[in-house]
Amino acid sequence: MANLRDIRRRIKSVKNTAQITRAMQLVAAAKMKKAQDQALAGRDYADLLNQVLVNLKENVDEEAHPLLEKRDGGGKELVLVISTDKGLCGPLNTNLAKKIRADLPDADLVTVGRKLRIQFGKAGRNMVADFEVKDPVPFGEARPIAKLLTQLFLEKKYDKVSVAFSNFVSTLNQEPTVVQLLPIAADKLGEKRSYEGMGNEVKVDETNHTAALSKDYLFEPSGQDVLDTLLPLYVNFQVYQMLVESRASEHSARMVAMKGATDNANKFIKELTLEYNKLRQAAITAELLEITTAMKAME
Amino acid sequence: MSLHLEIVTPEKKVFSSDVANVYLPGADGELGVLELHAALVTAIKPGELRYEKDGKVENLAVGTGFAEVTPNRVNVLTDMALGEEQIDESKVEEAMKRAEEQLKGLAHDHDAEEVAHLQAMIAKSVAQLNLKRRHRG
């Protein structure tokens, strides 16, 4: 049976743990709010960008741009894996890794985030590049990543580029998701928002849309020029949005995991305290018993 | 019928309201838009965006991006949109100097995209400074 001192020591150590996890929970909660706001703020831009692209699509030859070109050569696939730098965020990275292993068993990888970089590095995957992204995500950080992916695609080293990230559905639910980035799926542009997650279907402004059908757009300088700049921007923005989504997921998952840990620790403390008090009482009773027996014997 | 102007950056929606007119820094020169303008998509370059609302003219320094014009709307997508009071002159100057120095350092290797990026940054800085200085009077 554990003695009093052992139990006291354990209570103390569990209390310390609870304090740490609680602090982490609060920090994650604050960061989560910011990351979620950032993900939401990207929506307006995404909606407008999408709308412009949808309108453009009707006016420009879809196969006219190398970023739209579908290749059937059966070439290699490149995946941008967005994981976290730090652990203690529940099953987030594990789920994503599982999804990648199942869906993309032999694709080459570009990684953001230390956790899965290490994991897949050990597994002997071909790692092409690796990026570090600050928190909160600045828009500029997406640029070099998008640039590299686009470049590798255009050089025909890879026939398809996808992104694997943790899609932020809600605070309690993050979905590991794989989305095709390149070639840009032109036929899908109108059907969905230019980013995944954050809920709803794209709502194309009906009045605007019917108006768009009845008119031909003028392009300045030219349709081709606009497409040339708009598509890279679109890729860039998508990468950014997915980074932001992943961050929102990370902080949410961490907050939930840490809340679970804190709750468990507190429950444990309660149990230990109960046991401690029982033992203490037993000890006191035993002592009283000894004293009374001794007194009886002296009489 | 009126003209609705919407300006968004990846970070936030900067402006959304009905206006009387808009002047955009288009890739081929300044572009004035009134309501019932023909449908148009244009690239915009760093410069000054001007709009008139309730008889008052407002200026914004904008970065690169796009504008979609329809008869009753103007949607501006840009990576920067700052009002005069948001521009910190010394900071902008500093950023511009940094970019210029980097650009000089790059002259040897021919990373076209990097050069383009730095040039865009400088152009954006210039746009901000122009706006700030001119309106100080």
Interface residues (C-beta under 8 A of the other chain):
Chain A: Q38 A41 G42 D44 Y45 L48 L49 Q51 V52 N55 L56 F139 R143 K147 N208 A211 A212 K215 D216 Y217 L218 F219 E220 P221 D225 V226 T229 L230 L233 F237 Y240
Chain B: E6 V8 T9 P10 E11 K12 K13 G26 A27 D28 L31 A38 A39 L40 V41 T42 A43 T64 G65 F66 E68 T70 P71 R73 N75 L77 D79 E113 H117
